Amino acid sequence: MQPRFILSLVLVILFFQLSVSQEKKSLQIERTSKAPKIDGKLDDIAWKNAEIATDFIQFRPEIGNPLPEEQRTEVKVTYDDQAIYVAAYLYDDPNLVMKQLVNRDNFGQTDFFLVVLNPNNDAQNDTSFFVFSSGQQADAISNPSIGEDFGWNAVWNSAVEMKDDGWTVEMKIPYRTLRFADQEEPTWGLQFHRQFRRDRSQYTWNPIDPTKGYVGLYNGEMTGLDNIKPPVRLNLYPFTTGILNTFDGEVDSDLRFGMDIKYGITDNFTLDATLIPDFSQAGFDNIVLNLGPFEQTFSEQRQFFTEGVDLFSKGGLFFSRRIGSAPTGELILATNESANVPGEVKVLNALKVSGRTKDGWGLGILNAITEKTYGTITNEDTGETREEVVEPFTNYNILVVEKQFGGNSAISLINTNVTREGEFRDGNATALVANLVNKKNTYRLDTELRMSNVNYQNASTETGFSSFLFVGKVAGNFRYSFDHRFADTKYDINDLGLNLRNNRNDFGFDFSYQTFEPSGRLNSYRFNFFTNYRRLVDPNTFSRFNIGGGYRAFTRKLDAYGFRLNVQPGKQYDFFESRDGRAFIFENSVSTGGWVSTNYNRAFAIDIRANVATLFEEGRDLFRYDFEFEPRFRFSDKLLMVYGLNFDYRNGDRGYATNVNGVPILGERNRQIVTNTLSGNYTFNPFHSLGLTFRHYWDTVMYDYDMFTLLDNGRLTTADGFNKDNIGGDPDINFSTWNVDLSYSWQFAPGSFLTALYRNQLFNFDENADDNFTESLDLLFQQPIRNTFSLRVQYFIDYNGIKSVFKKKQSSS
């Protein structure tokens, strides 16, 4: 790395590192000799003389208003050797308090009370505990880089009770849910929030300025903690899962046992491990027909890889779906052979160590191992089979070191490494990341420098480079930013990361105007305008240019709407659609659309989105439109149903169809996509819920008879005489999938769950693109259906709870 660059980076850091100073509220708490009973009644002796935190101030939708006397909020906090205890009296008209029952970590149409704790008082790493008026819980960790991460879960206690003049909350937050060092008389960051769902107004104990800065900067402080000792943080989650599958007349069953572990290695660092992992109840992926040049990807749904991964997401080098994905090896088949390759690789075990010290140092280590996986090759003439390795024994590793400073800035170093046994490729990537905000929290600078190394089977190594730069004004009504993205042709992080394309040299500029307080009929609105200029790195040539903008508004009645416009004027050069690196030209693309979302507080609400697009190009008649219609019915505070219909029609689209003897064949096609979804949730109480998820996706692609080849000047021609009869197969497609999930969840003890899941799947892929919806659905139901029933029991064991039981027995003796 160049010395000049390092010196410049150091000078920039020195400029940005000072944090904002503000006067903060402080709450002095006292130790209790008898822990309060968590029942929501607030009649315990622990609350009798506790100091009251009150005088809450609004920050949304208006700023600076005090809570009216009839809606005042009074909070008390105490502690003992096991936990922090919180009591809150939330005055209000109980007939106006919204209290829809939803699953954990879902907000719904419900008032909430929130406690934010920051044991390091660093303004960056908060732990949030939500209690809803319905009695349900949510929790999250948050920092300026990731916002709120609700994938993080802890086990803690709470209770609510409705009163004639409002509602009350009582909470027990065990020390094992927090990370802190052994300190005498420490000062912790503390904040309380209260939201009234009926008008989305939100108030905090220590005032927040929403026009600038991360909310953690506005935490108050808590003093009075004396001689608390970090507990042994050892939590065990043993589980067992029984699975029954039926498919095409075959039945198989499985009984699995395993355990997840959380162990506090030190006061601030935690080991998470999953031994003999079981991801059988992870949700379905929303599979679609992919006609594009880039791979189809899906979001992570395995809890181990979604919880507490904020450090590992730095630099964009980690895409957890790589671990346990489809095998990377390819089988070489003879003309009379067929292959059966597993769709995924089994994860043998995975662990992660993460944490942050009080002085801002963060460390993250993640390691996962997958098993050797074989594909089966069958000789169609003799019936003989043989096995070949399609994925060897593989180790995945990530190391992250981060330094936070100034209450709003951080520098991180990340390395990822994938080592495969035998003659398979290995991958290594490194990134240096800086996220810097100035003293006044008005300007931000983000930089990322990334390098990849791929070792191939022939022992050759290929090194690539990528970078990202963002600088912008991030406070006030008027904001603007500039960004630059660069990746050379050899940049490849896809062994453990996700990079859909390289060979880019892109420049972007964005400016916006937004309001933060109500005006007229609107609570807030925002205009934004942007432009992007894109080039290739090799060859150094122009690729695309676009300009556009958008508007969104939120009304005082809590409805929302917006629209957008995107224009690509002149010739645009797509170097990826052809699959051979040559440009495919299209001209003067225009797309526009809008959306409306009505107030979810109403029993019936609806979301509508619609878009249209076309090209102003001689010889092209492309026209595309799509719309989404999503009504939602809240039949009661226990039952919510949401239906979704998405229709996407593309007339005169052109794109890659197939390859004939190394020549890419493109075609003009009409495409129609219909997606129906239905989700429902019936929540009996905060501990019992029933959920339904349904999705039917239908996609047809019909090509014109004559097919195109691509000229070197980027234009298409039919002069080579290719058509649907002579390209070696019909390119038309009829693609459909069907998924149903029906689940029941029972939390039978704190952190312990029984989950019963029934699901079925159907899939069809053929060339009958002229089938209508009914015909396609009939054909789909003629395919073999996969039925799965699984029952999973997970139990939460806290080492401190076991220890206290033995102490009680010894005392009794």
C-alpha positions in Angstrom: 0.0 0.0 0.0 1.4 3.4 -1.0 2.8 5.5 2.0 1.1 8.6 0.6 -2.3 6.9 0.8 -1.6 5.8 4.4 -0.6 9.3 5.4 -3.7 10.8 3.8 -5.9 8.2 5.5 -4.4 9.0 8.9 -4.9 12.8 8.4 -8.5 12.2 7.4 -9.0 10.1 10.5 -7.6 12.7 12.8 -10.0 15.3 11.2 -13.0 13.1 11.7 -12.3 11.5 15.1 -13.7 14.0 17.5 -17.2 13.2 18.8 -20.1 15.5 19.4 -20.5 16.7 23.0 -23.9 17.3 24.4 -25.5 17.5 27.8 -27.0 14.2 28.8 -29.6 13.2 31.4 -28.4 10.9 34.1 -30.3 8.4 36.3 -28.9 7.3 39.6 -30.0 3.8 40.5 -29.7 1.8 43.7 -29.2 -1.9 44.5 -32.2 -3.8 45.7 -32.1 -6.5 48.5 -35.1 -8.3 47.1 -35.7 -8.8 43.4 -39.1 -7.6 42.1 -41.5 -10.2 40.9 -41.9 -9.8 37.1 -45.7 -9.5 36.9 -46.3 -6.0 35.7 -47.9 -4.9 38.9 -45.1 -2.5 40.2 -46.0 -3.1 43.8 -42.6 -4.5 44.9 -40.6 -2.8 47.6 -37.7 -2.5 45.1 -39.6 0.3 43.4 -40.7 2.3 46.5 -37.8 4.7 46.7 -36.3 4.3 43.2 -35.5 7.5 41.3 -37.9 8.3 38.5 -36.9 8.9 34.8 -39.6 11.1 33.2 -40.1 14.2 31.1 -40.0 12.3 27.8 -39.4 14.4 24.6 -40.8 13.8 21.1 -38.6 13.2 18.1 -41.1 11.7 15.6 -43.0 13.0 13.7 -42.5 16.4 15.5 -39.4 17.3 17.4 -39.1 18.7 20.9 -42.7 18.4 22.2 -43.1 17.1 25.8 -45.5 14.4 26.6 -48.9 15.7 27.9 -49.5 15.0 31.6 -52.2 12.4 30.8 -49.7 10.5 28.7 -46.6 10.9 30.9 -44.1 8.1 31.3 -42.4 7.2 34.6 -39.5 4.7 34.6 -37.6 3.2 37.5 -34.5 1.0 37.4 -32.8 -1.1 40.1 -30.4 -4.0 40.1 -28.9 -6.9 42.1 -26.2 -9.5 41.5 -28.2 -11.2 38.7 -29.9 -8.6 36.6 -31.0 -5.1 35.8 -34.7 -4.5 36.6 -36.9 -1.9 34.9 -40.4 -0.7 35.8 -42.4 1.7 33.6 -45.9 3.3 34.1 -47.1 4.4 30.7 -50.1 6.7 31.2 -52.7 6.7 28.5 -56.4 6.1 27.6 -56.4 2.2 27.6 -59.1 2.2 24.9 -56.6 3.9 22.6 -53.6 1.6 23.3 -53.0 -0.7 20.2 -52.0 -4.2 21.1 -52.0 -6.6 18.2 -50.5 -10.0 19.0 -47.6 -10.9 16.7 -44.6 -13.2 16.7 -41.4 -12.3 18.6 -39.3 -9.5 17.0 -42.3 -8.4 14.9 -43.8 -5.0 15.6 -47.4 -5.1 14.2 -49.8 -2.5 15.2 -48.7 -2.3 18.8 -47.5 0.3 21.3 -44.1 -0.4 22.7 -41.7 0.6 25.4 -37.9 0.2 24.7 -34.9 0.1 27.0 -31.5 0.7 25.4 -28.4 -0.3 27.4 -24.8 0.4 26.5 -22.4 -1.0 29.1 -19.3 0.5 27.4 -21.1 3.9 27.0 -19.4 4.3 23.6 -22.5 5.7 21.7 -22.0 3.0 19.1 -22.9 -0.5 20.4 -26.4 -0.5 21.9 -28.5 -3.5 23.1 -32.2 -2.9 22.8 -35.0 -4.6 24.7 -38.6 -3.9 23.4 -41.8 -4.8 25.3 -45.1 -4.4 23.5 -48.5 -3.6 25.0 -49.6 -7.1 23.8 -46.9 -8.6 26.1 -44.6 -9.7 23.3 -40.9 -9.1 23.2 -38.3 -8.0 20.7 -34.6 -7.4 21.0 -31.7 -6.2 18.9 -28.1 -5.1 18.8 -27.3 -1.9 16.9 -24.5 0.3 15.8 -23.9 2.9 13.1 -22.8 0.4 10.5 -25.7 -2.1 10.6 -28.5 -0.2 12.2 -30.7 -2.5 14.3 -30.0 -6.3 14.0 -33.1 -8.2 15.1 -31.4 -11.5 14.2 -29.8 -11.2 17.6 -31.9 -12.9 20.4 -31.5 -13.1 24.1 -33.5 -14.7 26.9 -35.0 -12.3 29.4 -38.3 -11.7 31.3 -41.0 -9.1 31.0 -44.7 -8.7 31.8 -47.3 -6.0 31.1 -50.6 -5.1 32.8 -53.4 -2.9 31.5 -54.6 -0.2 33.9 -57.5 2.2 34.0 -55.1 5.0 33.1 -52.6 3.3 30.9 -50.4 0.2 31.0 -47.4 -0.9 33.0 -44.2 -2.8 32.1 -41.8 -4.8 34.3 -38.6 -6.3 32.9 -35.7 -8.4 34.1 -32.6 -8.2 32.0 -30.0 -10.7 33.2 -26.4 -9.8 33.0 -25.7 -12.8 30.7 -27.6 -10.9 27.9 -25.0 -8.1 28.1 -21.3 -7.8 27.6 -19.3 -5.8 30.1 -16.1 -5.8 32.0 -15.7 -6.1 35.8 -15.9 -2.4 36.9 -16.4 -0.5 40.1 -19.1 2.2 39.9 -19.3 2.2 36.1 -21.3 4.6 33.9 -23.5 2.9 31.3 -25.3 4.4 28.4 -29.1 4.4 28.9 -32.1 5.4 26.9 -35.9 4.8 27.0 -38.3 5.1 24.1 -42.0 5.0 24.0 -44.1 4.8 20.8 -47.8 5.4 20.4 -48.7 3.2 17.4 -52.0 5.0 16.7 -50.1 8.1 15.3 -46.6 6.7 15.2 -45.4 9.3 17.6 -42.2 8.4 19.5 -40.7 9.9 22.6 -37.4 9.4 24.4 -36.1 10.2 27.9 -32.9 11.8 26.6 -33.8 14.1 23.6 -32.9 13.0 20.1 -32.1 15.2 17.1 -33.3 13.1 14.1 -31.7 15.4 11.6 -28.2 14.2 12.2 -26.1 11.5 13.8 -26.6 8.0 15.0 -29.3 7.7 17.7 -26.7 6.1 20.1 -25.1 9.5 20.4 -28.1 10.7 22.2 -28.2 8.1 25.0 -28.4 9.3 28.6 -26.3 7.8 31.3 -27.0 5.4 34.2 -24.9 5.5 37.4 -25.1 3.7 40.7 -24.1 0.2 39.6 -21.7 -1.0 42.3 -19.6 -4.2 42.4 -21.5 -6.1 39.8 -19.7 -9.1 38.5 -20.0 -10.4 34.9 -21.6 -13.8 35.2 -20.3 -17.0 33.7 -22.1 -16.6 30.3 -22.7 -20.2 29.3 -26.0 -21.0 27.6 -26.8 -24.4 26.1 -29.5 -25.0 23.5 -29.8 -28.8 23.1 -32.3 -29.8 20.4 -33.8 -32.8 18.6 -35.6 -32.8 15.3 -37.8 -35.6 13.9 -38.3 -35.4 10.1 -40.6 -37.4 7.8 -40.4 -36.9 4.0 -42.5 -38.4 1.2 -41.7 -37.8 -2.5 -42.9 -39.7 -5.6 -43.9 -42.8 -3.6 -40.8 -42.9 -1.5 -40.7 -42.3 2.3 -37.8 -41.5 4.5 -37.4 -40.4 8.0 -34.6 -39.0 10.2 -34.1 -38.2 13.9 -31.4 -35.6 14.6 -29.8 -34.4 17.8 -27.6 -31.4 18.3 -26.7 -28.5 20.4 -25.9 -24.8 20.1 -23.7 -23.1 22.6 -23.1 -19.6 23.7 -20.1 -19.1 26.0 -18.6 -15.9 27.4 -14.8 -16.5 26.8 -14.1 -13.2 28.5 -16.3 -10.4 29.9 -16.6 -8.9 26.4 -16.1 -11.8 24.0 -18.6 -14.6 23.3 -18.2 -18.0 21.5 -21.2 -19.1 19.5 -21.1 -22.7 18.2 -23.5 -25.0 16.5 -22.6 -28.7 17.0 -24.2 -31.1 14.5 -26.2 -28.3 12.9 -29.8 -28.8 11.8 -31.2 -26.2 9.4 -34.2 -28.4 8.3 -36.8 -25.8 9.4 -35.2 -22.9 7.6 -37.7 -21.1 5.4 -38.2 -21.6 1.6 -36.2 -19.5 -0.9 -38.4 -17.5 -3.3 -37.0 -19.1 -6.4 -37.6 -17.3 -9.7 -36.6 -18.1 -13.3 -33.3 -16.5 -13.9 -32.6 -15.5 -17.5 -29.8 -13.0 -16.7 -26.0 -13.4 -16.8 -25.5 -13.3 -13.1 -26.2 -16.0 -10.5 -29.4 -16.1 -8.5 -29.0 -15.5 -4.8 -31.2 -15.7 -1.7 -31.2 -14.1 1.7 -29.9 -16.1 4.7 -32.6 -17.8 6.8 -30.4 -20.0 9.1 -30.4 -18.4 12.5 -26.7 -19.1 13.3 -25.7 -17.1 10.2 -28.1 -14.2 10.8 -27.5 -13.6 14.5 -24.6 -11.3 15.7 -22.8 -11.1 12.4 -22.4 -7.3 12.3 -18.6 -7.5 12.4 -18.4 -10.1 9.7 -20.4 -8.1 7.2 -17.7 -5.4 7.0 -16.3 -4.8 3.6 -18.9 -7.0 1.8 -16.6 -10.0 1.8 -19.0 -12.4 3.6 -22.1 -14.1 2.0 -23.1 -16.8 4.4 -25.1 -18.8 1.9 -21.8 -19.9 0.4 -21.4 -22.2 3.5 -23.4 -25.3 2.8 -24.5 -24.2 -0.7 -24.5 -26.3 -3.8 -21.3 -28.2 -4.6 -18.7 -26.2 -6.6 -17.2 -29.1 -8.6 -18.4 -30.3 -12.0 -18.7 -33.9 -13.3 -17.5 -34.8 -16.7 -20.0 -37.2 -18.3 -19.9 -39.4 -21.3 -22.8 -39.2 -23.8 -24.5 -42.3 -22.2 -24.2 -41.1 -18.6 -26.4 -39.0 -16.3 -25.6 -37.5 -12.9 -27.3 -37.0 -9.6 -25.7 -34.2 -7.6 -26.9 -33.1 -4.1 -28.4 -29.6 -4.0 -26.4 -28.6 -0.9 -23.4 -29.6 1.1 -23.8 -30.6 4.8 -22.4 -28.2 7.4 -20.5 -30.3 10.0 -20.1 -27.5 12.5 -19.7 -23.8 12.8 -18.5 -21.4 15.4 -18.0 -17.7 15.8 -16.2 -15.6 18.4 -17.0 -11.9 18.6 -17.0 -9.0 21.0 -15.8 -5.4 21.7 -13.7 -4.0 24.4 -14.6 -0.8 26.4 -11.9 1.2 24.5 -13.4 0.4 21.1 -11.6 -2.6 19.8 -13.7 -5.3 18.1 -12.7 -8.8 17.2 -14.6 -11.4 15.2 -13.6 -15.0 14.2 -15.9 -17.3 12.3 -15.1 -20.8 11.2 -17.2 -23.5 9.5 -16.5 -26.9 8.1 -18.5 -28.8 5.4 -18.2 -32.4 4.6 -16.9 -34.1 1.5 -19.8 -34.6 -0.9 -20.2 -37.0 -3.8 -22.2 -37.0 -7.0 -23.5 -40.2 -8.5 -22.9 -41.0 -12.2 -25.1 -43.6 -13.8 -24.4 -45.4 -17.1 -27.7 -45.4 -18.9 -26.8 -48.5 -20.9 -25.6 -50.8 -18.2 -27.2 -49.2 -15.1 -23.8 -49.2 -13.4 -23.1 -46.3 -11.0 -19.9 -44.7 -9.6 -19.3 -41.8 -7.3 -17.1 -38.7 -7.7 -16.3 -35.9 -5.4 -18.2 -32.7 -6.3 -17.2 -30.8 -3.1 -14.2 -31.8 -0.9 -13.8 -31.3 2.8 -13.8 -27.5 3.1 -12.9 -25.0 5.8 -14.4 -21.5 5.8 -12.7 -18.8 8.0 -13.2 -15.1 8.7 -11.1 -12.8 10.8 -12.2 -9.2 11.6 -10.4 -6.6 13.6 -12.1 -3.2 14.2 -11.3 0.0 16.1 -14.2 2.3 16.9 -13.6 5.9 18.0 -15.3 9.3 18.4 -18.7 7.8 19.1 -19.5 7.6 15.3 -16.4 6.3 13.4 -14.6 3.0 12.8 -11.7 1.4 10.9 -11.8 -2.3 10.1 -9.5 -5.0 8.7 -11.2 -8.2 7.3 -9.8 -11.4 5.9 -11.8 -14.3 4.5 -10.3 -17.7 3.6 -11.7 -20.8 2.0 -9.5 -23.9 1.9 -10.7 -27.0 0.0 -9.1 -30.4 0.3 -7.4 -31.8 -2.8 -7.3 -30.3 -6.3 -10.1 -27.8 -5.9 -9.8 -24.0 -5.9 -9.1 -22.0 -2.7 -10.0 -18.4 -2.1 -8.7 -15.6 0.1 -9.9 -12.0 0.3 -8.8 -9.0 2.4 -10.5 -5.6 2.9 -9.5 -2.4 4.7 -12.6 -0.4 5.6 -13.0 3.1 7.1 -16.3 4.7 8.2 -15.7 8.2 9.3 -18.0 11.0 10.5 -17.0 14.5 11.5 -17.4 16.1 14.9 -20.7 17.7 14.1 -22.2 14.5 12.5 -22.8 16.4 9.3 -20.4 14.7 6.8 -19.4 11.1 6.3 -16.6 9.4 4.4 -16.6 5.6 3.7 -13.7 3.9 2.0 -13.2 0.2 1.2 -10.0 -1.3 -0.3 -10.4 -5.0 -1.2 -8.0 -7.6 -2.7 -8.9 -11.1 -3.7 -6.6 -14.1 -4.4 -7.9 -17.3 -6.0 -5.7 -20.4 -6.2 -6.8 -22.8 -9.0 -6.3 -26.5 -9.3 -3.2 -26.0 -11.6 -1.5 -24.0 -8.8 -1.8 -20.7 -10.5 -2.9 -17.7 -8.5 -5.0 -14.8 -9.7 -5.1 -11.5 -7.8 -7.8 -8.9 -8.1 -8.5 -5.5 -6.7 -11.7 -3.5 -5.8 -12.5 -0.3 -4.1 -15.4 1.9 -2.9 -15.5 5.5 -1.9 -18.5 7.5 -0.5 -18.3 11.1 0.7 -21.4 13.1 1.5 -23.4 15.5 3.6 -25.6 13.3 5.9 -27.4 15.9 8.1 -30.0 18.5 7.6 -32.8 18.9 5.1 -30.5 19.2 2.0 -28.0 16.3 1.5 -25.7 15.3 -1.3 -23.1 12.6 -1.9 -20.5 11.3 -4.4 -19.5 7.6 -4.8 -17.1 5.6 -6.8 -17.0 1.8 -7.3 -14.0 0.0 -9.0 -13.3 -3.7 -9.6 -10.7 -5.0 -12.1 -11.4 -8.1 -14.2 -9.7 -10.5 -11.8 -11.5 -9.5 -8.7 -13.3 -12.6 -7.4 -14.5 -13.1 -3.8 -17.2 -15.7 -4.6 -15.7 -18.5 -2.6 -17.1 -16.9 0.6 -18.4 -13.5 -0.6 -20.9 -12.3 -3.2 -19.8 -10.3 -6.2 -22.2 -10.5 -9.1 -19.9 -8.7 -11.5 -16.4 -7.2 -11.7 -14.8 -5.1 -14.5 -16.4 -1.9 -13.4 -15.4 1.8 -13.0 -18.6 3.5 -11.8 -19.3 7.1 -10.7 -22.4 8.3 -8.9 -23.9 11.5 -7.6 -27.0 12.0 -5.5 -28.7 14.9 -3.8 -31.9 15.1 -1.9 -34.2 17.4 0.1 -36.2 16.0 3.1 -38.3 17.3 5.9 -38.4 16.1 9.5 -41.5 17.7 10.9 -45.1 17.9 9.8 -46.1 20.5 7.3 -49.7 20.9 5.9 -51.1 17.5 5.3 -47.8 15.7 5.4 -45.8 14.4 8.3 -42.7 14.3 6.1 -41.5 14.1 2.4 -38.3 13.6 0.5 -37.1 14.4 -3.0 -34.0 12.8 -4.4 -32.1 13.1 -7.8 -29.3 10.9 -9.0 -27.0 10.3 -11.9 -24.6 7.4 -12.6 -21.8 7.1 -15.2 -20.4 3.7 -15.8 -17.3 2.4 -17.6 -15.5 -0.9 -18.0 -11.9 -1.3 -16.7 -10.8 -3.5 -19.6 -11.3 -2.4 -22.2 -11.4 1.2 -20.9 -14.7 2.1 -22.5 -18.1 3.7 -21.7 -20.8 1.3 -20.6 -23.9 3.1 -19.3 -25.3 6.4 -18.1 -28.6 7.2 -16.3 -30.3 10.0 -14.5 -33.4 9.9 -12.4 -35.2 10.9 -9.3 -38.0 10.1 -6.9 -40.4 11.5 -4.3 -42.0 9.9 -1.3 -44.4 11.3 1.3 -46.0 10.3 4.5 -49.3 11.9 5.4 -50.7 12.9 8.8 -53.2 10.0 8.4 -50.2 7.6 8.2 -50.7 6.8 4.5 -47.7 6.9 2.2 -47.1 7.3 -1.5 -44.2 7.9 -3.9 -43.0 7.8 -7.5 -39.8 7.5 -9.4 -38.3 8.1 -12.9 -35.2 6.6 -14.5 -33.8 7.6 -17.9 -30.9 6.1 -19.8 -30.4 8.5 -22.7 -28.6 7.5 -25.9 -26.8 4.2 -26.6 -26.2 1.9 -23.7 -23.7 -1.0 -23.9 -24.5 -4.2 -22.0 -21.2 -6.3 -22.0 -22.7 -9.2 -20.0 -25.9 -10.3 -21.7 -24.0 -11.9 -24.6 -22.0 -14.1 -22.2 -18.9 -13.6 -24.4 -17.9 -10.1 -23.4 -19.2 -8.3 -26.5 -21.5 -5.3 -26.1 -25.2 -5.6 -26.8 -26.6 -2.1 -27.5 -30.0 -0.7 -26.5 -31.1 2.9 -26.7 -33.1 5.5 -24.8 -34.5 3.4 -22.0 -37.2 5.1 -19.8 -39.0 3.6 -16.8 -41.3 5.1 -14.3 -43.5 3.9 -11.5 -45.3 4.7 -8.3 -46.7 3.2 -5.1 -49.3 3.7 -2.4 -49.4 2.2 1.1 -52.3 2.9 3.3 -52.2 3.0 7.1 -51.7 -0.4 8.6 -53.5 0.7 11.8 -56.7 0.2 9.9 -58.3 -3.3 9.9 -58.1 -3.3 6.1 -55.0 -1.8 4.4 -53.5 -2.1 1.0 -50.2 -1.7 -0.8 -50.2 -1.0 -4.6 -47.1 -0.7 -6.8 -47.0 -0.2 -10.6 -44.2 0.4 -13.1 -43.9 0.8 -16.9 -40.8 0.9 -19.1 -40.0 1.2 -22.8 -37.2 2.0 -25.3 -37.2 4.8 -27.8 -35.1 2.9 -30.4 -35.7 2.3 -34.1 -36.8 -1.2 -34.8 -37.7 -2.0 -31.1 -41.2 -2.2 -29.7 -40.3 -3.1 -26.1 -43.0 -2.4 -23.6 -42.9 -3.6 -20.0 -45.3 -3.1 -17.1 -45.7 -4.7 -13.7 -48.0 -4.2 -10.8 -48.3 -5.5 -7.3 -51.5 -5.6 -5.3 -51.3 -6.6 -1.6 -54.3 -6.2 0.6 -54.0 -7.0 4.3 -56.8 -7.9 6.7 -56.5 -7.7 10.5 -59.5 -9.6 11.5 -58.6 -9.2 15.2 -55.6 -8.5 17.4 -54.8 -12.2 17.0 -55.4 -12.9 13.3 -53.7 -11.2 10.3 -53.9 -12.3 6.7 -51.9 -10.8 3.8 -52.5 -11.7 0.1 -50.1 -10.6 -2.7 -50.6 -10.6 -6.4 -47.7 -9.6 -8.7 -48.1 -9.5 -12.4 -45.1 -8.7 -14.7 -45.4 -8.5 -18.5 -42.6 -7.9 -20.9 -43.3 -7.5 -24.6 -40.5 -7.3 -27.1 -37.7 -8.0 -24.7 -34.4 -9.2 -26.1 -31.7 -11.4 -24.5 -29.5 -14.4 -24.5 -31.3 -17.7 -25.3 -28.6 -20.4 -25.9 -25.2 -21.2 -27.4 -24.5 -23.0 -30.6 -20.9 -24.2 -31.2 -19.6 -21.3 -29.1 -21.8 -18.7 -30.7 -24.3 -16.9 -28.4 -27.8 -16.9 -29.7 -30.2 -14.1 -28.7 -33.9 -13.8 -29.2 -36.8 -11.5 -29.0 -39.3 -12.8 -26.4 -42.5 -12.1 -24.6 -42.4 -12.9 -20.9 -45.3 -13.1 -18.4 -44.8 -13.7 -14.7 -47.6 -14.2 -12.1 -46.9 -14.6 -8.4 -49.5 -15.3 -5.8 -48.7 -15.3 -2.1 -50.6 -15.7 1.0 -49.3 -15.3 4.6 -51.3 -15.6 7.8 -50.6 -15.5 11.4 -52.8 -16.4 14.4 -51.2 -15.7 17.7 -53.0 -17.2 20.7 -50.8 -15.4 23.2 -47.2 -14.3 23.4 -46.2 -18.0 23.7 -48.4 -19.8 21.1 -48.7 -18.9 17.4 -49.8 -20.5 14.2 -48.3 -19.4 10.9 -49.1 -20.0 7.2 -46.9 -19.1 4.2 -48.0 -19.9 0.6 -46.4 -19.0 -2.7 -47.1 -19.9 -6.3 -44.8 -18.6 -9.0 -45.6 -19.0 -12.7 -43.3 -17.7 -15.5 -43.6 -18.2 -19.3 -41.1 -17.1 -21.9 -42.0 -17.3 -25.6 -39.4 -16.5 -28.3 -40.0 -15.2 -31.8 -39.2 -17.8 -34.5 -36.2 -16.1 -36.0 -33.1 -15.9 -33.6 -30.3 -13.3 -33.6 -26.5 -13.4 -33.5 -24.5 -10.5 -32.2 -22.3 -8.4 -34.5 -19.1 -6.9 -33.3 -20.7 -3.4 -33.5 -23.2 -4.4 -30.8 -26.2 -4.8 -33.1 -28.2 -8.0 -33.7 -28.7 -9.8 -37.0 -30.8 -12.7 -38.4 -28.5 -13.1 -41.4 -26.9 -16.3 -40.0 -30.3 -18.1 -40.4 -30.8 -19.3 -36.8 -34.3 -20.1 -35.7 -36.2 -22.1 -33.1 -36.0 -25.3 -35.2 -32.2 -25.4 -35.8 -30.6 -24.2 -32.5 -30.7 -27.7 -30.9 -33.8 -27.3 -28.7 -36.9 -25.2 -28.1 -35.9 -22.1 -26.0 -39.5 -21.5 -24.8 -40.0 -22.0 -21.1 -42.9 -22.7 -18.8 -41.6 -22.6 -15.2 -43.7 -22.9 -12.0 -43.2 -23.6 -8.3 -45.5 -24.1 -5.4 -44.6 -23.9 -1.7 -46.7 -24.2 1.4 -45.5 -23.8 5.0 -47.7 -24.4 8.0 -46.1 -24.0 11.3 -47.0 -24.0 15.0 -44.7 -22.6 17.7 -44.9 -23.0 21.4 -42.5 -21.3 23.8 -43.0 -23.6 26.8 -40.2 -22.1 28.9 -37.9 -19.0 28.6 -35.8 -19.5 25.5 -37.3 -23.0 24.9 -39.5 -23.8 21.9 -41.4 -26.7 20.3 -41.9 -26.1 16.6 -44.1 -28.3 14.4 -43.8 -27.7 10.6 -45.6 -29.1 7.6 -44.6 -28.1 4.1 -45.1 -29.2 0.6 -43.3 -28.4 -2.6 -44.1 -28.7 -6.3 -41.9 -27.9 -9.3 -42.3 -28.0 -13.1 -40.1 -26.9 -15.9 -41.0 -27.5 -19.6 -41.3 -25.8 -23.0 -45.1 -25.3 -23.0 -45.0 -21.5 -23.0 -48.3 -21.2 -24.7 -50.2 -22.9 -21.8 -52.5 -20.6 -20.0 -52.6 -20.3 -16.2 -55.1 -23.1 -15.7 -53.3 -25.5 -18.0 -50.0 -24.8 -16.4 -51.4 -25.2 -12.9 -53.0 -28.5 -13.9 -49.7 -29.7 -15.2 -47.9 -28.6 -12.0 -50.2 -30.7 -9.9 -49.4 -33.7 -12.1 -45.8 -33.6 -10.8 -44.7 -35.6 -7.8 -45.2 -33.6 -4.6 -42.7 -33.4 -1.8 -44.3 -33.5 1.7 -42.3 -32.8 4.8 -43.3 -32.9 8.4 -40.8 -32.0 11.1 -41.0 -31.6 14.9 -38.3 -29.8 16.7 -37.8 -29.3 20.4 -35.1 -26.8 21.6 -34.4 -26.3 25.3 -32.6 -23.3 26.9 -30.2 -24.1 29.8 -28.5 -21.3 31.7 -25.4 -22.5 33.6 -26.1 -19.9 36.3 -29.6 -21.3 36.8 -28.1 -24.8 37.2 -25.6 -23.5 39.7 -28.2 -21.7 41.7 -30.3 -24.9 41.9 -27.4 -26.8 43.4 -26.7 -24.0 45.8 -30.3 -24.2 47.0 -30.1 -28.0 47.5 -26.8 -27.6 49.5 -28.4 -25.0 51.7 -31.4 -27.2 52.3 -29.1 -30.1 53.3 
